[in-house]
Amino acid sequence: MDRTASGRSTGRPVISLRGVTAELGARPVLRGIDLAVHSGEVVALLGANGSGKSTAVRTLIGQVPATSGEIELFGTPRRRFRDWSRVGYVPQRTTAAGGVPATVREVVSSGRLSRTRFGLPRRADREAVRRALELVGLADRAGDSVNALSGGQHQRVLIARALAAEPELLVMDEPMAGVDLASQEVLAETLRSQVAAGTTVLLVLHELGPLEPLIDRAVVLRDGCVIHDGPPPAAVGQHALPGHDHVHPHSDHLPPARAGLLS
């Protein structure tokens, strides 16, 4: 059985994209993406703004229709996949309640809807919500309105909502964007515990930051195409300073072997 660089088993493919293309407003965004993520892997999607990173994950979960190609989740064609409780999705940062008055607990509890019977929470559901809130450090804010939270705390709520479903696959779109350092560290520790438990993770990232030690592979996109699939590209220029591992799209300081990856 294959293993990741960190020693985790890769097993069977959890995500498989083969020759996937997609458009937004008749504009080609994905131009034949091939991507496989195996069980237990942590894979980062990197690239400049407009490279197709977020479109790739939104196409994977069905928010953006693919115009061609094949998509599979857990070995099942996505069009026939129904077991969405196995997948946790964290969208780009947004208001957790969408402007609707709600408590932190209520928003996180919505992540259990696919597992509840007739929408009625059971003891196992309440316990899963409690654990998710503890993981993201918001157990003491469970009864508070989400409108009273900071931006970083909003992001923690979205992650807790995904974790409440106890997913086997976690897909996260820019989870660190606009989040303060304290929340970044909490989120990194939360993700570390999920990875240790065997969760497969696909992340869209602008910079690696505190998540870098968890990343097994980086897939770099440019103009909707995969131009690198392997170890994360080295940090470059002034962004190589400790704690700021920024994937710069137009650096003149990349080593020759990396120079074509991110420009």
C-alpha positions in Angstrom: 0.0 0.0 0.0 1.3 3.5 -0.9 2.1 6.0 1.8 2.4 9.7 1.9 5.6 11.5 2.7 4.4 11.8 6.3 3.8 8.1 6.5 0.0 8.1 6.2 -1.6 5.5 4.0 -2.9 6.8 0.7 -5.1 3.8 -0.1 -7.8 4.1 -2.8 -8.6 7.4 -4.5 -11.1 9.5 -2.6 -11.2 12.2 -5.3 -10.6 11.6 -9.0 -10.8 14.3 -11.7 -9.9 13.2 -15.2 -9.8 15.7 -18.1 -12.3 18.0 -16.3 -13.2 21.3 -18.0 -15.5 24.0 -16.7 -16.7 27.5 -17.7 -17.9 30.5 -15.9 -20.0 32.8 -18.0 -18.9 31.1 -21.2 -15.3 31.8 -20.2 -13.1 28.6 -20.0 -11.7 28.3 -16.4 -10.6 24.7 -16.1 -8.9 23.3 -19.2 -8.5 19.6 -18.6 -7.7 19.1 -14.9 -6.4 15.7 -13.8 -6.2 15.3 -10.0 -6.3 12.3 -7.7 -6.4 12.5 -3.9 -6.0 9.3 -1.9 -7.3 8.3 1.5 -5.4 10.0 4.2 -3.7 12.6 2.0 -3.5 16.3 2.6 -3.3 18.1 -0.8 -3.1 21.8 -1.3 -4.3 23.6 -4.5 -2.1 26.5 -5.2 -1.8 29.2 -7.9 -2.3 32.9 -8.6 -5.7 34.6 -8.5 -7.8 33.4 -11.4 -5.9 30.2 -11.9 -9.0 28.1 -11.3 -8.3 26.8 -7.8 -11.8 27.6 -6.3 -13.5 26.6 -9.5 -11.9 23.2 -9.3 -13.3 22.5 -5.8 -16.7 24.0 -6.6 -16.8 21.7 -9.7 -15.8 18.8 -7.6 -18.8 19.2 -5.2 -21.2 20.2 -8.0 -21.6 23.9 -7.5 -20.1 24.6 -10.9 -21.0 22.1 -13.7 -18.2 20.4 -15.6 -18.5 20.8 -19.3 -16.4 17.6 -19.9 -14.3 15.0 -18.1 -15.0 12.6 -15.3 -15.4 13.3 -11.6 -15.5 10.6 -8.9 -15.9 10.7 -5.2 -15.1 7.6 -3.2 -15.0 5.6 -6.5 -18.6 6.7 -7.5 -19.2 9.1 -10.4 -20.2 12.4 -8.9 -23.5 12.6 -10.8 -24.5 9.4 -8.9 -22.9 10.2 -5.6 -25.5 10.6 -2.8 -23.6 10.0 0.4 -22.7 13.6 1.1 -22.4 13.1 4.9 -19.0 11.7 4.0 -17.9 15.1 2.6 -17.4 18.3 4.6 -17.1 21.5 2.7 -15.8 24.9 4.0 -16.5 27.7 1.5 -14.5 30.9 1.2 -14.9 33.2 4.1 -18.4 34.4 4.5 -20.9 35.4 7.2 -21.6 32.1 8.9 -25.3 32.6 9.2 -25.8 34.4 5.9 -27.3 37.4 7.7 -30.0 35.3 9.4 -30.0 35.6 13.2 -28.6 32.4 14.6 -26.4 31.1 17.5 -23.1 29.5 17.0 -24.6 26.2 18.1 -27.4 26.5 15.6 -25.1 27.1 12.7 -22.8 24.2 13.6 -25.8 21.9 14.2 -26.9 22.5 10.6 -23.8 20.4 9.6 -25.5 17.4 11.1 -28.7 17.6 9.0 -27.6 14.9 6.6 -27.2 12.5 9.5 -30.3 13.3 11.5 -33.5 11.3 11.3 -36.4 13.5 10.1 -34.4 16.5 11.1 -34.6 15.6 14.8 -31.2 15.8 16.6 -30.3 12.7 18.7 -27.7 12.4 21.5 -25.0 11.5 18.9 -25.8 14.6 16.9 -25.5 16.9 20.0 -22.3 15.3 21.0 -20.8 15.7 17.5 -21.7 19.4 17.6 -20.1 19.8 21.1 -16.9 18.1 19.9 -16.7 20.3 16.8 -17.1 23.4 18.9 -14.4 22.3 21.2 -12.0 21.5 18.3 -12.2 25.1 17.0 -12.1 26.7 20.5 -15.7 28.1 20.5 -17.4 25.9 23.1 -17.7 28.9 25.3 -19.5 30.9 22.6 -22.0 28.2 21.6 -25.0 30.3 22.8 -23.8 33.6 21.3 -25.1 35.1 18.1 -22.7 34.5 15.2 -23.2 38.2 14.4 -21.2 39.0 17.5 -18.1 37.1 16.3 -14.9 38.3 14.7 -14.0 37.3 11.1 -11.6 34.6 12.4 -14.3 33.2 14.6 -16.8 33.2 11.8 -14.3 31.0 9.9 -14.0 28.7 12.9 -17.8 28.3 12.9 -17.8 27.3 9.2 -15.1 24.7 9.9 -17.0 23.4 13.0 -20.1 23.1 10.9 -18.2 20.9 8.4 -16.6 18.9 11.2 -19.9 18.2 12.9 -20.8 15.9 10.1 -17.7 13.8 11.0 -16.7 13.7 7.3 -14.1 11.3 5.8 -13.2 14.0 3.2 -12.8 17.7 4.1 -12.7 20.2 1.2 -11.7 23.7 2.3 -11.6 26.8 0.0 -9.1 29.4 1.3 -9.7 28.6 5.0 -7.0 31.0 6.2 -7.9 34.0 4.0 -8.3 37.2 6.1 -8.0 35.2 9.4 -5.9 36.6 12.2 -2.8 34.7 13.4 -4.5 33.4 16.6 -7.3 31.8 14.6 -4.8 30.5 12.0 -3.0 28.6 14.7 -6.3 27.2 16.1 -7.4 26.1 12.6 -4.0 24.5 12.0 -4.3 22.5 15.2 -7.9 21.6 14.4 -6.9 20.3 11.0 -3.9 18.4 12.5 -6.3 16.4 14.8 -8.5 15.6 11.8 -5.5 14.4 9.7 -4.3 12.3 12.6 -7.7 10.6 12.7 -7.4 9.7 9.0 -9.5 12.5 7.4 -8.6 13.2 3.7 -8.1 16.9 3.1 -8.2 19.0 -0.1 -7.3 22.7 0.6 -7.3 25.7 -1.6 -4.6 28.0 -0.3 -3.0 31.3 -1.1 -0.2 30.8 1.3 0.9 27.7 3.3 1.5 29.4 6.6 1.0 27.2 9.7 -0.5 24.4 7.5 2.7 23.7 5.7 3.8 20.8 7.9 0.6 19.0 7.2 0.8 19.2 3.4 1.7 16.0 1.6 1.4 17.3 -2.0 0.8 20.6 -3.8 -1.0 20.9 -7.1 -0.3 24.2 -8.8 -2.7 25.6 -11.3 -2.1 28.2 -14.0 -4.7 29.3 -16.5 -6.9 26.4 -15.6 -4.2 23.8 -16.1 -2.1 21.7 -13.7 1.5 22.7 -14.0 2.9 21.0 -11.0 1.9 18.0 -8.8 4.4 17.1 -6.1 6.2 18.7 -3.2 5.0 22.2 -2.3 7.1 24.8 -4.3 9.7 26.5 -2.2 8.9 29.9 -0.8 10.6 32.7 -2.7 12.0 36.2 -2.3 11.0 38.2 0.8 8.1 35.8 1.3 10.6 33.1 2.4 10.7 34.8 5.8 9.7 32.5 8.7 6.0 32.2 9.0 5.2 33.8 5.6 5.4 31.0 3.0 3.6 32.9 0.2 3.3 31.3 -3.2 4.3 34.3 -5.4 2.8 34.2 -8.9 5.4 36.4 -10.7 8.7 35.9 -8.9 12.0 36.4 -10.7 13.9 34.7 -7.8 12.7 31.1 -8.2 15.4 28.5 -8.7 15.6 27.3 -12.4 13.7 24.1 -11.6 10.8 26.0 -10.2 10.8 29.1 -12.4 8.1 27.9 -14.7 5.7 26.7 -12.0 4.1 29.9 -10.6 4.6 32.6 -13.2 
